[in-house]
Amino acid sequence: MADGGIYEAMSDAADRFFGWAQSNPKFGLLLVAALLALWLTGLLRRWKWACHWQFGGKLWLFDDCKPKTKRRIQIFLVTVALLADLMLFILWK
């Protein structure tokens, strides 16, 4: 199989997947819910990658907060996002 054949096969598979995803958007909400649940689990278990703040570790609104407070705020925000995503999944028609 030539390099062009591998590229064509991968391109066709990606086209089929994204075509399926566009025709079934409700399952995208489940994927987002799974990722948010993984992130929330990481925050609750204090995994380093989950608790690390983006933007170089600084966010101007929370610069004066203790790390424990930042983690609690992040847990709250991820929980709200997860609940909103699950509500959208349930209410989707």
N, C-alpha and C positions, 0 to 999 in steps of 0.2 A: 504494500500500500504506500503510495507516494505521500509526500508531505501535504499536497493539496487535498488528497483523499481524507486525511485525518482532520484537516481544517474544515472540509465540507461536512464531515460526519458530526463534528462538534458544533458547527454552526447550525446544522439541521436540528440537533438535539436541543440546543438553546432556543431556537425558534419555536419548537414544539412546546417546550416548557413554558416560555413566556406567553405563548398563545393560550395555553391551558390556564395560566395564572390570570390572564386578562378575562377569560370567560368564567372564572371562578374566584372572584375577588374576596369572597368570604373566608377562604382558606388562608389568604394573606394576613387577615386579622388573627388567625390562630398562630401563625408563624411569629407575628409581632408579640403576641401574648406569651409564647414560649420564650422568646428572647428577654422580655421584661421579667418573666418569672425567674430565669437564670440570673439576671442582674440582681433582682431582689434577694435571691438565695445567697449570692455572693456578698451583698451588703450585710445580710443578717449573720453570715458566717465570718465576716470580716476578711474576705479574700482581698488581697492587695490590689488586684486589677479592678475590682468593683468599687473599692472605696477611694481610689485615686481621683482627685478632681482634675478636670481638663483645664486647658488654658494655662499650662505651666504650673498647675497647682494653686493658682490664685483666681478668685472671682471677686470682683470689687465689692459686691454686696455682702459677701461672707468673709472678708479678709480678717475681721476682728473676732470671728467665732472660733471656738475650740474645735479640734478634730471630731470630738464626740458629737457636738452640736451639728457640724456639717454632715456627719453620717446620718443623724436622725432626720435632718431636712431632706437629704437624698432619699432615704427610705420612704418618707412621706410622699415625695414627688413621684417616685417610681411606683408606689402603691396606687396613687391616684391615676397615673397613666395606665397601669394594668387594669384597674377597675373600669376605666373609661373604654379601654379596648375590648374588654369582655362584654361590656354593656352594648357596644356597637355590634359585636358578633351576635349577641342574642337577639337584638332588635332588627338586624339586617333582614330584608325581605327579598 
